Amino acid sequence: MKSSANISERIESILAINTIKSLKFKYWNACDSKKPADILACFWTDDVYINFEDFGIFSSAQDMVTKYELYSCHGHLIEQHTGKNPIIKLLSRNKAFGFWSMSYNLIDTLKSISISISGTYEDLYIRGKNENWLIKETVFKKRASMYRSLTSGQCSNPRIGKSLTSKKTV
């Protein structure tokens, strides 16, 4: 028979994992809904590590959100992040690792192009003083990308596992 302490620990683990999943979906929804303040609320407030390949490397969530506002918060950009297959491993009561598959689609109605990208996220989550889980580190690794013209029907040659531009730490 399992002890009540063991059952309590297991319940706490299940709750933590579900809260972390909800946090990641909240983050992606905030990106798709163009809500910078909601994106920022998903991150640890102190020093972070954010590596989004082509979009940049950041040690501040605010710097990443500022760049997001500049380049992504436009009505002609329609985005959809679809996360799936999460693997969440609790490292301690206040620290967890997450691995996700993600598909991203963008339609730029001004340039008449669409972009499809697939890849993985590796995240480190920290539980804060108020018991909320937040993203401390996140690394996106692209697996494939394709650009399409919406007017000519032409597609780029699909790229597998390669960044399209160089990275710059901000």
C-alpha positions in Angstrom: 0.0 0.0 0.0 1.3 3.4 -0.9 1.9 5.9 1.8 -0.2 9.2 1.9 3.1 11.2 1.7 4.0 9.3 -1.6 0.5 9.9 -3.0 0.7 13.6 -2.0 4.1 13.9 -3.8 2.7 12.3 -6.9 -0.3 14.6 -6.9 1.9 17.6 -6.5 4.1 16.4 -9.4 1.0 15.9 -11.7 -0.2 19.4 -10.8 3.2 20.9 -11.4 3.4 19.2 -14.9 -0.1 20.4 -15.8 0.7 23.9 -14.7 3.9 23.9 -16.8 2.0 22.7 -19.8 -0.6 25.5 -19.3 2.2 28.0 -19.0 3.7 27.0 -22.4 0.3 27.1 -24.1 -0.3 30.5 -22.5 3.0 31.7 -24.0 2.2 30.5 -27.5 -1.3 31.9 -27.3 0.1 35.3 -26.2 2.4 35.2 -29.2 -0.4 34.4 -31.6 -2.7 37.0 -30.0 0.0 39.7 -30.2 -0.1 40.3 -26.4 3.5 41.3 -25.4 2.6 41.8 -21.7 1.2 38.3 -21.5 4.4 36.9 -23.2 6.6 38.8 -20.6 4.5 37.4 -17.8 5.5 33.8 -18.8 9.2 34.5 -18.1 11.4 34.6 -15.0 12.0 38.2 -14.1 15.7 37.9 -13.5 18.5 36.8 -15.9 17.1 34.4 -18.5 18.5 32.6 -21.5 16.4 32.7 -24.7 17.8 31.3 -27.9 15.3 31.6 -30.8 17.9 30.9 -33.6 17.0 33.4 -36.4 15.1 35.7 -34.1 18.1 36.1 -31.7 19.6 35.2 -28.4 18.5 37.2 -25.3 19.5 37.4 -21.7 16.5 39.5 -20.9 12.9 38.6 -21.5 12.1 42.3 -21.9 14.6 42.6 -24.7 13.1 39.6 -26.5 9.5 41.0 -26.1 10.7 44.5 -27.3 12.0 42.9 -30.5 8.8 40.8 -30.8 6.8 44.0 -30.6 8.9 45.7 -33.2 8.8 42.8 -35.7 5.8 40.7 -35.0 3.0 42.9 -33.6 1.4 43.9 -36.9 -2.1 43.2 -38.1 -0.8 41.8 -41.5 1.0 39.0 -39.7 -1.1 36.0 -38.8 0.7 33.5 -36.6 -0.1 30.1 -35.2 2.1 28.2 -32.8 1.1 24.5 -32.3 3.0 22.7 -29.5 2.7 19.0 -29.0 4.3 15.9 -27.5 5.5 17.6 -24.3 8.0 15.7 -22.1 8.2 17.4 -18.7 10.7 16.2 -16.1 10.6 17.6 -12.6 14.2 18.1 -11.5 13.2 19.3 -8.0 10.2 20.8 -6.3 11.0 24.2 -7.9 12.8 23.3 -11.2 11.7 21.4 -14.2 12.9 20.6 -17.8 10.5 20.6 -20.8 10.9 19.3 -24.3 8.3 20.1 -26.9 7.7 19.7 -30.6 6.3 22.8 -32.3 4.9 23.7 -35.6 4.7 27.4 -36.6 2.8 29.0 -39.4 2.9 32.6 -40.5 0.9 34.4 -43.2 2.1 37.8 -44.1 -0.8 39.4 -46.0 1.3 42.5 -46.9 4.1 40.5 -48.6 1.7 37.7 -49.7 3.9 34.9 -48.3 3.5 32.1 -45.9 6.1 30.5 -43.7 6.0 27.0 -42.1 8.6 26.1 -39.5 8.9 23.0 -37.4 11.3 22.3 -34.6 11.7 21.7 -30.9 11.9 23.7 -27.7 14.0 22.8 -24.7 13.0 24.7 -21.6 14.0 25.2 -18.0 11.2 26.2 -15.7 11.5 27.7 -12.2 8.8 27.9 -9.6 8.7 31.4 -8.1 8.0 32.7 -4.6 4.3 32.9 -5.4 4.3 29.2 -6.5 3.9 30.2 -10.2 6.0 28.3 -12.7 7.9 30.6 -15.2 10.3 30.0 -18.1 13.9 30.6 -17.1 15.6 29.2 -20.2 14.2 28.3 -23.7 16.0 27.2 -26.8 14.2 26.6 -30.1 15.9 24.4 -32.6 14.6 24.5 -36.1 14.2 21.2 -37.9 12.6 22.3 -41.2 11.2 25.5 -42.9 9.4 26.4 -46.0 8.5 29.7 -47.6 5.6 30.0 -50.1 4.4 32.8 -52.3 0.7 33.3 -51.9 0.4 35.0 -55.3 2.6 32.9 -57.6 2.2 29.5 -55.9 5.9 29.1 -55.8 7.6 27.4 -52.8 11.2 27.7 -51.6 13.3 24.7 -51.4 12.5 23.3 -48.0 15.4 23.7 -45.6 16.0 21.0 -43.0 17.8 21.9 -39.8 19.5 25.1 -40.9 19.2 28.6 -39.6 18.4 31.1 -42.3 20.4 34.0 -40.9 23.1 34.5 -38.3 22.4 34.9 -34.6 23.1 37.9 -32.5 23.0 38.1 -28.7 20.9 41.0 -27.5 
